[in-house]
Amino acid sequence: MEFYRNLLGNLREWRKSPYRKPLVIRGARQTGKTTVVKEFGAEFDTFIYLNMDIESDLSLFRSSLSVKEWLCFPSVLQG
């Protein structure tokens, strides 16, 4: 549980940084990545969760859609 709290704390620090870059979380299977990201995302009014292992999410990067058009895909918005 300590590791989980540390990771959530690190994400909260990332959020505060004025120099933050887009966030990509990678790691071994079944380690809680999705769980911690969704819990972190729940702290926002809206967040976008993309999983590059899901073809419909990955296909967004293969298209010429704008971010505004992305938001029309209900499978993209989580929270």
PDB file of N, CA, C and O in Angstrom:
ATOM      1  N   MET A   1       0.817  -1.194   0.000  1.00  0.00           N
ATOM      2  CA  MET A   1       0.000   0.000   0.000  1.00  0.00           C
ATOM      3  C   MET A   1       0.864   1.264   0.000  1.00  0.00           C
ATOM      4  O   MET A   1       0.471   2.290  -0.555  1.00  0.00           O
ATOM      5  N   GLU A   2       2.032   1.184   0.619  1.00  0.00           N
ATOM      6  CA  GLU A   2       2.927   2.343   0.670  1.00  0.00           C
ATOM      7  C   GLU A   2       3.364   2.760  -0.737  1.00  0.00           C
ATOM      8  O   GLU A   2       3.395   3.949  -1.055  1.00  0.00           O
ATOM      9  N   PHE A   3       3.699   1.781  -1.572  1.00  0.00           N
ATOM     10  CA  PHE A   3       4.102   2.074  -2.945  1.00  0.00           C
ATOM     11  C   PHE A   3       2.977   2.782  -3.691  1.00  0.00           C
ATOM     12  O   PHE A   3       3.216   3.745  -4.419  1.00  0.00           O
ATOM     13  N   TYR A   4       1.750   2.299  -3.506  1.00  0.00           N
ATOM     14  CA  TYR A   4       0.580   2.880  -4.153  1.00  0.00           C
ATOM     15  C   TYR A   4       0.411   4.340  -3.729  1.00  0.00           C
ATOM     16  O   TYR A   4       0.182   5.204  -4.575  1.00  0.00           O
ATOM     17  N   ARG A   5       0.519   4.620  -2.444  1.00  0.00           N
ATOM     18  CA  ARG A   5       0.391   6.000  -1.949  1.00  0.00           C
ATOM     19  C   ARG A   5       1.518   6.878  -2.485  1.00  0.00           C
ATOM     20  O   ARG A   5       1.290   8.041  -2.819  1.00  0.00           O
ATOM     21  N   ASN A   6       2.734   6.333  -2.570  1.00  0.00           N
ATOM     22  CA  ASN A   6       3.862   7.094  -3.119  1.00  0.00           C
ATOM     23  C   ASN A   6       3.617   7.447  -4.585  1.00  0.00           C
ATOM     24  O   ASN A   6       3.875   8.575  -5.006  1.00  0.00           O
ATOM     25  N   LEU A   7       3.128   6.500  -5.348  1.00  0.00           N
ATOM     26  CA  LEU A   7       2.861   6.754  -6.758  1.00  0.00           C
ATOM     27  C   LEU A   7       1.777   7.813  -6.921  1.00  0.00           C
ATOM     28  O   LEU A   7       1.918   8.717  -7.745  1.00  0.00           O
ATOM     29  N   LEU A   8       0.710   7.716  -6.156  1.00  0.00           N
ATOM     30  CA  LEU A   8      -0.350   8.716  -6.220  1.00  0.00           C
ATOM     31  C   LEU A   8       0.189  10.080  -5.801  1.00  0.00           C
ATOM     32  O   LEU A   8      -0.193  11.096  -6.382  1.00  0.00           O
ATOM     33  N   GLY A   9       1.060  10.120  -4.814  1.00  0.00           N
ATOM     34  CA  GLY A   9       1.704  11.373  -4.401  1.00  0.00           C
ATOM     35  C   GLY A   9       2.576  11.954  -5.503  1.00  0.00           C
ATOM     36  O   GLY A   9       2.587  13.165  -5.723  1.00  0.00           O
ATOM     37  N   ASN A  10       3.307  11.085  -6.196  1.00  0.00           N
ATOM     38  CA  ASN A  10       4.141  11.539  -7.318  1.00  0.00           C
ATOM     39  C   ASN A  10       3.281  12.130  -8.430  1.00  0.00           C
ATOM     40  O   ASN A  10       3.653  13.136  -9.034  1.00  0.00           O
ATOM     41  N   LEU A  11       2.149  11.519  -8.699  1.00  0.00           N
ATOM     42  CA  LEU A  11       1.245  12.050  -9.722  1.00  0.00           C
ATOM     43  C   LEU A  11       0.691  13.412  -9.315  1.00  0.00           C
ATOM     44  O   LEU A  11       0.543  14.305 -10.150  1.00  0.00           O
ATOM     45  N   ARG A  12       0.393  13.561  -8.054  1.00  0.00           N
ATOM     46  CA  ARG A  12      -0.110  14.856  -7.573  1.00  0.00           C
ATOM     47  C   ARG A  12       0.962  15.940  -7.676  1.00  0.00           C
ATOM     48  O   ARG A  12       0.647  17.088  -7.988  1.00  0.00           O
ATOM     49  N   GLU A  13       2.215  15.594  -7.420  1.00  0.00           N
ATOM     50  CA  GLU A  13       3.317  16.548  -7.586  1.00  0.00           C
ATOM     51  C   GLU A  13       3.490  16.915  -9.057  1.00  0.00           C
ATOM     52  O   GLU A  13       3.720  18.078  -9.388  1.00  0.00           O
ATOM     53  N   TRP A  14       3.378  15.916  -9.943  1.00  0.00           N
ATOM     54  CA  TRP A  14       3.467  16.168 -11.384  1.00  0.00           C
ATOM     55  C   TRP A  14       2.403  17.179 -11.805  1.00  0.00           C
ATOM     56  O   TRP A  14       2.670  18.087 -12.592  1.00  0.00           O
ATOM     57  N   ARG A  15       1.208  17.010 -11.275  1.00  0.00           N
ATOM     58  CA  ARG A  15       0.097  17.907 -11.617  1.00  0.00           C
ATOM     59  C   ARG A  15       0.401  19.351 -11.241  1.00  0.00           C
ATOM     60  O   ARG A  15       0.002  20.268 -11.958  1.00  0.00           O
ATOM     61  N   LYS A  16       1.089  19.568 -10.146  1.00  0.00           N
ATOM     62  CA  LYS A  16       1.384  20.920  -9.657  1.00  0.00           C
ATOM     63  C   LYS A  16       2.493  21.621 -10.447  1.00  0.00           C
ATOM     64  O   LYS A  16       2.586  22.849 -10.434  1.00  0.00           O
ATOM     65  N   SER A  17       3.325  20.849 -11.127  1.00  0.00           N
ATOM     66  CA  SER A  17       4.487  21.423 -11.793  1.00  0.00           C
ATOM     67  C   SER A  17       4.084  22.283 -12.990  1.00  0.00           C
ATOM     68  O   SER A  17       3.312  21.843 -13.842  1.00  0.00           O
ATOM     69  N   PRO A  18       4.610  23.517 -13.054  1.00  0.00           N
ATOM     70  CA  PRO A  18       4.313  24.355 -14.220  1.00  0.00           C
ATOM     71  C   PRO A  18       5.079  23.890 -15.471  1.00  0.00           C
ATOM     72  O   PRO A  18       4.800  24.354 -16.577  1.00  0.00           O
ATOM     73  N   TYR A  19       6.030  22.988 -15.297  1.00  0.00           N
ATOM     74  CA  TYR A  19       6.853  22.506 -16.401  1.00  0.00           C
ATOM     75  C   TYR A  19       6.501  21.081 -16.816  1.00  0.00           C
ATOM     76  O   TYR A  19       7.277  20.435 -17.521  1.00  0.00           O
ATOM     77  N   ARG A  20       5.355  20.588 -16.393  1.00  0.00           N
ATOM     78  CA  ARG A  20       5.018  19.181 -16.659  1.00  0.00           C
ATOM     79  C   ARG A  20       4.812  18.927 -18.145  1.00  0.00           C
ATOM     80  O   ARG A  20       4.409  19.808 -18.904  1.00  0.00           O
ATOM     81  N   LYS A  21       5.098  17.718 -18.520  1.00  0.00           N
ATOM     82  CA  LYS A  21       4.926  17.227 -19.892  1.00  0.00           C
ATOM     83  C   LYS A  21       3.764  16.232 -19.883  1.00  0.00           C
ATOM     84  O   LYS A  21       3.298  15.843 -18.813  1.00  0.00           O
ATOM     85  N   PRO A  22       3.290  15.814 -21.065  1.00  0.00           N
ATOM     86  CA  PRO A  22       2.247  14.778 -21.088  1.00  0.00           C
ATOM     87  C   PRO A  22       2.718  13.547 -20.320  1.00  0.00           C
ATOM     88  O   PRO A  22       3.906  13.226 -20.296  1.00  0.00           O
ATOM     89  N   LEU A  23       1.790  12.888 -19.715  1.00  0.00           N
ATOM     90  CA  LEU A  23       2.102  11.766 -18.839  1.00  0.00           C
ATOM     91  C   LEU A  23       1.875  10.444 -19.549  1.00  0.00           C
ATOM     92  O   LEU A  23       0.810  10.214 -20.123  1.00  0.00           O
ATOM     93  N   VAL A  24       2.878   9.575 -19.510  1.00  0.00           N
ATOM     94  CA  VAL A  24       2.774   8.222 -20.036  1.00  0.00           C
ATOM     95  C   VAL A  24       3.197   7.294 -18.910  1.00  0.00           C
ATOM     96  O   VAL A  24       4.273   7.453 -18.335  1.00  0.00           O
ATOM     97  N   ILE A  25       2.355   6.334 -18.600  1.00  0.00           N
ATOM     98  CA  ILE A  25       2.688   5.365 -17.556  1.00  0.00           C
ATOM     99  C   ILE A  25       2.827   4.000 -18.213  1.00  0.00           C
ATOM    100  O   ILE A  25       1.902   3.500 -18.852  1.00  0.00           O
ATOM    101  N   ARG A  26       3.994   3.416 -18.044  1.00  0.00           N
ATOM    102  CA  ARG A  26       4.286   2.109 -18.614  1.00  0.00           C
ATOM    103  C   ARG A  26       4.783   1.209 -17.504  1.00  0.00           C
ATOM    104  O   ARG A  26       5.326   1.679 -16.504  1.00  0.00           O
ATOM    105  N   GLY A  27       4.596  -0.077 -17.683  1.00  0.00           N
ATOM    106  CA  GLY A  27       5.105  -1.010 -16.696  1.00  0.00           C
ATOM    107  C   GLY A  27       4.573  -2.410 -16.930  1.00  0.00           C
ATOM    108  O   GLY A  27       3.810  -2.659 -17.863  1.00  0.00           O
ATOM    109  N   ALA A  28       4.990  -3.308 -16.069  1.00  0.00           N
ATOM    110  CA  ALA A  28       4.589  -4.706 -16.166  1.00  0.00           C
ATOM    111  C   ALA A  28       3.083  -4.851 -15.995  1.00  0.00           C
ATOM    112  O   ALA A  28       2.417  -3.995 -15.413  1.00  0.00           O
ATOM    113  N   ARG A  29       2.569  -5.953 -16.517  1.00  0.00           N
ATOM    114  CA  ARG A  29       1.138  -6.234 -16.390  1.00  0.00           C
ATOM    115  C   ARG A  29       0.760  -6.496 -14.932  1.00  0.00           C
ATOM    116  O   ARG A  29       1.557  -6.984 -14.130  1.00  0.00           O
ATOM    117  N   GLN A  30      -0.499  -6.148 -14.626  1.00  0.00           N
ATOM    118  CA  GLN A  30      -1.091  -6.487 -13.325  1.00  0.00           C
ATOM    119  C   GLN A  30      -0.371  -5.852 -12.132  1.00  0.00           C
ATOM    120  O   GLN A  30      -0.257  -6.474 -11.076  1.00  0.00           O
ATOM    121  N   THR A  31       0.113  -4.619 -12.298  1.00  0.00           N
ATOM    122  CA  THR A  31       0.813  -3.958 -11.193  1.00  0.00           C
ATOM    123  C   THR A  31       0.044  -2.772 -10.625  1.00  0.00           C
ATOM    124  O   THR A  31       0.538  -2.093  -9.726  1.00  0.00           O
ATOM    125  N   GLY A  32      -1.170  -2.508 -11.140  1.00  0.00           N
ATOM    126  CA  GLY A  32      -1.994  -1.442 -10.600  1.00  0.00           C
ATOM    127  C   GLY A  32      -1.936  -0.124 -11.344  1.00  0.00           C
ATOM    128  O   GLY A  32      -2.426   0.887 -10.842  1.00  0.00           O
ATOM    129  N   LYS A  33      -1.346  -0.113 -12.534  1.00  0.00           N
ATOM    130  CA  LYS A  33      -1.227   1.141 -13.294  1.00  0.00           C
ATOM    131  C   LYS A  33      -2.594   1.756 -13.582  1.00  0.00           C
ATOM    132  O   LYS A  33      -2.810   2.941 -13.325  1.00  0.00           O
ATOM    133  N   THR A  34      -3.511   0.958 -14.112  1.00  0.00           N
ATOM    134  CA  THR A  34      -4.843   1.463 -14.452  1.00  0.00           C
ATOM    135  C   THR A  34      -5.564   1.950 -13.210  1.00  0.00           C
ATOM    136  O   THR A  34      -6.195   3.007 -13.237  1.00  0.00           O
ATOM    137  N   THR A  35      -5.482   1.206 -12.135  1.00  0.00           N
ATOM    138  CA  THR A  35      -6.159   1.574 -10.896  1.00  0.00           C
ATOM    139  C   THR A  35      -5.678   2.921 -10.382  1.00  0.00           C
ATOM    140  O   THR A  35      -6.495   3.779 -10.047  1.00  0.00           O
ATOM    141  N   VAL A  36      -4.374   3.121 -10.314  1.00  0.00           N
ATOM    142  CA  VAL A  36      -3.848   4.373  -9.772  1.00  0.00           C
ATOM    143  C   VAL A  36      -4.149   5.545 -10.704  1.00  0.00           C
ATOM    144  O   VAL A  36      -4.422   6.651 -10.236  1.00  0.00           O
ATOM    145  N   VAL A  37      -4.104   5.315 -12.021  1.00  0.00           N
ATOM    146  CA  VAL A  37      -4.402   6.390 -12.968  1.00  0.00           C
ATOM    147  C   VAL A  37      -5.872   6.794 -12.868  1.00  0.00           C
ATOM    148  O   VAL A  37      -6.187   7.983 -12.880  1.00  0.00           O
ATOM    149  N   LYS A  38      -6.762   5.828 -12.770  1.00  0.00           N
ATOM    150  CA  LYS A  38      -8.187   6.157 -12.662  1.00  0.00           C
ATOM    151  C   LYS A  38      -8.507   6.837 -11.336  1.00  0.00           C
ATOM    152  O   LYS A  38      -9.362   7.722 -11.293  1.00  0.00           O
ATOM    153  N   GLU A  39      -7.841   6.446 -10.263  1.00  0.00           N
ATOM    154  CA  GLU A  39      -8.046   7.131  -8.984  1.00  0.00           C
ATOM    155  C   GLU A  39      -7.535   8.564  -9.061  1.00  0.00           C
ATOM    156  O   GLU A  39      -8.193   9.488  -8.582  1.00  0.00           O
ATOM    157  N   PHE A  40      -6.377   8.749  -9.657  1.00  0.00           N
ATOM    158  CA  PHE A  40      -5.826  10.089  -9.858  1.00  0.00           C
ATOM    159  C   PHE A  40      -6.757  10.911 -10.752  1.00  0.00           C
ATOM    160  O   PHE A  40      -7.035  12.072 -10.452  1.00  0.00           O
ATOM    161  N   GLY A  41      -7.233  10.324 -11.832  1.00  0.00           N
ATOM    162  CA  GLY A  41      -8.137  11.011 -12.749  1.00  0.00           C
ATOM    163  C   GLY A  41      -9.438  11.424 -12.095  1.00  0.00           C
ATOM    164  O   GLY A  41     -10.039  12.423 -12.492  1.00  0.00           O
ATOM    165  N   ALA A  42      -9.883  10.674 -11.098  1.00  0.00           N
ATOM    166  CA  ALA A  42     -11.126  11.001 -10.402  1.00  0.00           C
ATOM    167  C   ALA A  42     -11.018  12.323  -9.641  1.00  0.00           C
ATOM    168  O   ALA A  42     -12.033  12.883  -9.227  1.00  0.00           O
ATOM    169  N   GLU A  43      -9.806  12.819  -9.458  1.00  0.00           N
ATOM    170  CA  GLU A  43      -9.602  14.099  -8.772  1.00  0.00           C
ATOM    171  C   GLU A  43      -9.854  15.287  -9.698  1.00  0.00           C
ATOM    172  O   GLU A  43      -9.799  16.432  -9.251  1.00  0.00           O
ATOM    173  N   PHE A  44     -10.126  15.037 -10.972  1.00  0.00           N
ATOM    174  CA  PHE A  44     -10.378  16.079 -11.965  1.00  0.00           C
ATOM    175  C   PHE A  44     -11.845  16.035 -12.383  1.00  0.00           C
ATOM    176  O   PHE A  44     -12.504  15.004 -12.246  1.00  0.00           O
ATOM    177  N   ASP A  45     -12.349  17.146 -12.889  1.00  0.00           N
ATOM    178  CA  ASP A  45     -13.712  17.166 -13.416  1.00  0.00           C
ATOM    179  C   ASP A  45     -13.819  16.260 -14.640  1.00  0.00           C
ATOM    180  O   ASP A  45     -14.815  15.556 -14.811  1.00  0.00           O
ATOM    181  N   THR A  46     -12.799  16.278 -15.485  1.00  0.00           N
ATOM    182  CA  THR A  46     -12.760  15.467 -16.701  1.00  0.00           C
ATOM    183  C   THR A  46     -11.329  15.009 -16.925  1.00  0.00           C
ATOM    184  O   THR A  46     -10.381  15.758 -16.686  1.00  0.00           O
ATOM    185  N   PHE A  47     -11.183  13.792 -17.377  1.00  0.00           N
ATOM    186  CA  PHE A  47      -9.859  13.332 -17.783  1.00  0.00           C
ATOM    187  C   PHE A  47     -10.010  12.353 -18.927  1.00  0.00           C
ATOM    188  O   PHE A  47     -11.073  11.764 -19.122  1.00  0.00           O
ATOM    189  N   ILE A  48      -8.946  12.187 -19.675  1.00  0.00           N
ATOM    190  CA  ILE A  48      -8.944  11.279 -20.814  1.00  0.00           C
ATOM    191  C   ILE A  48      -7.993  10.139 -20.499  1.00  0.00           C
ATOM    192  O   ILE A  48      -6.827  10.361 -20.173  1.00  0.00           O
ATOM    193  N   TYR A  49      -8.491   8.933 -20.598  1.00  0.00           N
ATOM    194  CA  TYR A  49      -7.696   7.733 -20.375  1.00  0.00           C
ATOM    195  C   TYR A  49      -7.558   7.016 -21.713  1.00  0.00           C
ATOM    196  O   TYR A  49      -8.559   6.611 -22.305  1.00  0.00           O
ATOM    197  N   LEU A  50      -6.344   6.860 -22.185  1.00  0.00           N
ATOM    198  CA  LEU A  50      -6.081   6.135 -23.422  1.00  0.00           C
ATOM    199  C   LEU A  50      -5.177   4.953 -23.116  1.00  0.00           C
ATOM    200  O   LEU A  50      -4.175   5.090 -22.414  1.00  0.00           O
ATOM    201  N   ASN A  51      -5.532   3.807 -23.640  1.00  0.00           N
ATOM    202  CA  ASN A  51      -4.745   2.594 -23.468  1.00  0.00           C
ATOM    203  C   ASN A  51      -4.278   2.166 -24.846  1.00  0.00           C
ATOM    204  O   ASN A  51      -5.097   1.779 -25.679  1.00  0.00           O
ATOM    205  N   MET A  52      -2.998   2.226 -25.100  1.00  0.00           N
ATOM    206  CA  MET A  52      -2.468   1.930 -26.427  1.00  0.00           C
ATOM    207  C   MET A  52      -2.538   0.443 -26.771  1.00  0.00           C
ATOM    208  O   MET A  52      -2.207   0.056 -27.891  1.00  0.00           O
ATOM    209  N   ASP A  53      -2.962  -0.389 -25.829  1.00  0.00           N
ATOM    210  CA  ASP A  53      -3.205  -1.802 -26.121  1.00  0.00           C
ATOM    211  C   ASP A  53      -4.611  -2.017 -26.669  1.00  0.00           C
ATOM    212  O   ASP A  53      -4.941  -3.118 -27.112  1.00  0.00           O
ATOM    213  N   ILE A  54      -5.438  -0.982 -26.644  1.00  0.00           N
ATOM    214  CA  ILE A  54      -6.801  -1.058 -27.171  1.00  0.00           C
ATOM    215  C   ILE A  54      -6.796  -0.405 -28.549  1.00  0.00           C
ATOM    216  O   ILE A  54      -6.468   0.773 -28.695  1.00  0.00           O
ATOM    217  N   GLU A  55      -7.163  -1.186 -29.548  1.00  0.00           N
ATOM    218  CA  GLU A  55      -7.060  -0.732 -30.934  1.00  0.00           C
ATOM    219  C   GLU A  55      -7.816   0.566 -31.187  1.00  0.00           C
ATOM    220  O   GLU A  55      -7.317   1.428 -31.911  1.00  0.00           O
ATOM    221  N   SER A  56      -9.000   0.730 -30.614  1.00  0.00           N
ATOM    222  CA  SER A  56      -9.769   1.955 -30.866  1.00  0.00           C
ATOM    223  C   SER A  56      -9.061   3.187 -30.294  1.00  0.00           C
ATOM    224  O   SER A  56      -9.159   4.270 -30.872  1.00  0.00           O
ATOM    225  N   ASP A  57      -8.351   3.043 -29.174  1.00  0.00           N
ATOM    226  CA  ASP A  57      -7.577   4.162 -28.615  1.00  0.00           C
ATOM    227  C   ASP A  57      -6.353   4.451 -29.484  1.00  0.00           C
ATOM    228  O   ASP A  57      -6.059   5.602 -29.805  1.00  0.00           O
ATOM    229  N   LEU A  58      -5.653   3.391 -29.854  1.00  0.00           N
ATOM    230  CA  LEU A  58      -4.452   3.542 -30.675  1.00  0.00           C
ATOM    231  C   LEU A  58      -4.784   4.156 -32.035  1.00  0.00           C
ATOM    232  O   LEU A  58      -3.995   4.930 -32.577  1.00  0.00           O
ATOM    233  N   SER A  59      -5.935   3.818 -32.578  1.00  0.00           N
ATOM    234  CA  SER A  59      -6.309   4.318 -33.902  1.00  0.00           C
ATOM    235  C   SER A  59      -6.495   5.834 -33.915  1.00  0.00           C
ATOM    236  O   SER A  59      -6.407   6.450 -34.977  1.00  0.00           O
ATOM    237  N   LEU A  60      -6.745   6.443 -32.771  1.00  0.00           N
ATOM    238  CA  LEU A  60      -6.863   7.903 -32.701  1.00  0.00           C
ATOM    239  C   LEU A  60      -5.571   8.573 -33.152  1.00  0.00           C
ATOM    240  O   LEU A  60      -5.602   9.661 -33.728  1.00  0.00           O
ATOM    241  N   PHE A  61      -4.441   7.932 -32.893  1.00  0.00           N
ATOM    242  CA  PHE A  61      -3.147   8.496 -33.268  1.00  0.00           C
ATOM    243  C   PHE A  61      -2.803   8.225 -34.728  1.00  0.00           C
ATOM    244  O   PHE A  61      -1.868   8.810 -35.275  1.00  0.00           O
ATOM    245  N   ARG A  62      -3.553   7.349 -35.341  1.00  0.00           N
ATOM    246  CA  ARG A  62      -3.339   7.051 -36.759  1.00  0.00           C
ATOM    247  C   ARG A  62      -4.260   7.886 -37.642  1.00  0.00           C
ATOM    248  O   ARG A  62      -4.179   7.817 -38.869  1.00  0.00           O
ATOM    249  N   SER A  63      -5.120   8.659 -37.031  1.00  0.00           N
ATOM    250  CA  SER A  63      -6.089   9.446 -37.796  1.00  0.00           C
ATOM    251  C   SER A  63      -5.652  10.904 -37.848  1.00  0.00           C
ATOM    252  O   SER A  63      -4.661  11.294 -37.230  1.00  0.00           O
ATOM    253  N   SER A  64      -6.392  11.682 -38.578  1.00  0.00           N
ATOM    254  CA  SER A  64      -6.097  13.112 -38.674  1.00  0.00           C
ATOM    255  C   SER A  64      -7.088  13.928 -37.847  1.00  0.00           C
ATOM    256  O   SER A  64      -7.306  15.108 -38.125  1.00  0.00           O
ATOM    257  N   LEU A  65      -7.691  13.304 -36.829  1.00  0.00           N
ATOM    258  CA  LEU A  65      -8.663  13.996 -35.988  1.00  0.00           C
ATOM    259  C   LEU A  65      -7.995  15.046 -35.113  1.00  0.00           C
ATOM    260  O   LEU A  65      -6.858  14.874 -34.672  1.00  0.00           O
ATOM    261  N   SER A  66      -8.705  16.123 -34.871  1.00  0.00           N
ATOM    262  CA  SER A  66      -8.237  17.128 -33.916  1.00  0.00           C
ATOM    263  C   SER A  66      -8.620  16.664 -32.511  1.00  0.00           C
ATOM    264  O   SER A  66      -9.425  15.745 -32.358  1.00  0.00           O
ATOM    265  N   VAL A  67      -8.052  17.289 -31.498  1.00  0.00           N
ATOM    266  CA  VAL A  67      -8.391  16.950 -30.115  1.00  0.00           C
ATOM    267  C   VAL A  67      -9.883  17.167 -29.889  1.00  0.00           C
ATOM    268  O   VAL A  67     -10.529  16.363 -29.216  1.00  0.00           O
ATOM    269  N   LYS A  68     -10.433  18.237 -30.439  1.00  0.00           N
ATOM    270  CA  LYS A  68     -11.864  18.511 -30.293  1.00  0.00           C
ATOM    271  C   LYS A  68     -12.687  17.350 -30.866  1.00  0.00           C
ATOM    272  O   LYS A  68     -13.698  16.958 -30.283  1.00  0.00           O
ATOM    273  N   GLU A  69     -12.257  16.809 -31.997  1.00  0.00           N
ATOM    274  CA  GLU A  69     -12.966  15.674 -32.594  1.00  0.00           C
ATOM    275  C   GLU A  69     -12.793  14.407 -31.762  1.00  0.00           C
ATOM    276  O   GLU A  69     -13.710  13.589 -31.687  1.00  0.00           O
ATOM    277  N   TRP A  70     -11.633  14.236 -31.137  1.00  0.00           N
ATOM    278  CA  TRP A  70     -11.405  13.080 -30.263  1.00  0.00           C
ATOM    279  C   TRP A  70     -12.459  13.008 -29.175  1.00  0.00           C
ATOM    280  O   TRP A  70     -12.967  11.938 -28.838  1.00  0.00           O
ATOM    281  N   LEU A  71     -12.773  14.182 -28.633  1.00  0.00           N
ATOM    282  CA  LEU A  71     -13.683  14.229 -27.493  1.00  0.00           C
ATOM    283  C   LEU A  71     -15.100  13.776 -27.844  1.00  0.00           C
ATOM    284  O   LEU A  71     -15.931  13.595 -26.954  1.00  0.00           O
ATOM    285  N   CYS A  72     -15.372  13.596 -29.115  1.00  0.00           N
ATOM    286  CA  CYS A  72     -16.673  13.094 -29.544  1.00  0.00           C
ATOM    287  C   CYS A  72     -16.763  11.582 -29.393  1.00  0.00           C
ATOM    288  O   CYS A  72     -17.857  11.024 -29.483  1.00  0.00           O
ATOM    289  N   PHE A  73     -15.634  10.901 -29.163  1.00  0.00           N
ATOM    290  CA  PHE A  73     -15.629   9.454 -28.991  1.00  0.00           C
ATOM    291  C   PHE A  73     -15.921   9.123 -27.528  1.00  0.00           C
ATOM    292  O   PHE A  73     -15.085   9.390 -26.665  1.00  0.00           O
ATOM    293  N   PRO A  74     -17.094   8.545 -27.229  1.00  0.00           N
ATOM    294  CA  PRO A  74     -17.427   8.256 -25.834  1.00  0.00           C
ATOM    295  C   PRO A  74     -16.474   7.285 -25.153  1.00  0.00           C
ATOM    296  O   PRO A  74     -16.319   7.335 -23.933  1.00  0.00           O
ATOM    297  N   SER A  75     -15.833   6.401 -25.913  1.00  0.00           N
ATOM    298  CA  SER A  75     -14.910   5.442 -25.294  1.00  0.00           C
ATOM    299  C   SER A  75     -13.639   6.114 -24.796  1.00  0.00           C
ATOM    300  O   SER A  75     -12.909   5.523 -24.001  1.00  0.00           O
ATOM    301  N   VAL A  76     -13.357   7.330 -25.242  1.00  0.00           N
ATOM    302  CA  VAL A  76     -12.135   8.033 -24.841  1.00  0.00           C
ATOM    303  C   VAL A  76     -12.320   8.685 -23.482  1.00  0.00           C
ATOM    304  O   VAL A  76     -11.396   8.682 -22.668  1.00  0.00           O
ATOM    305  N   LEU A  77     -13.472   9.233 -23.226  1.00  0.00           N
ATOM    306  CA  LEU A  77     -13.703   9.952 -21.959  1.00  0.00           C
ATOM    307  C   LEU A  77     -13.994   8.945 -20.854  1.00  0.00           C
ATOM    308  O   LEU A  77     -14.847   8.070 -21.006  1.00  0.00           O
ATOM    309  N   GLN A  78     -13.296   9.074 -19.771  1.00  0.00           N
ATOM    310  CA  GLN A  78     -13.490   8.228 -18.591  1.00  0.00           C
ATOM    311  C   GLN A  78     -13.634   9.152 -17.389  1.00  0.00           C
ATOM    312  O   GLN A  78     -13.134  10.276 -17.398  1.00  0.00           O
ATOM    313  N   GLY A  79     -14.303   8.685 -16.382  1.00  0.00           N
ATOM    314  CA  GLY A  79     -14.361   9.479 -15.168  1.00  0.00           C
ATOM    315  C   GLY A  79     -15.717   9.765 -14.662  1.00  0.00           C
ATOM    316  O   GLY A  79     -15.866  10.432 -13.638  1.00  0.00           O
TER     317      GLY A  79
END
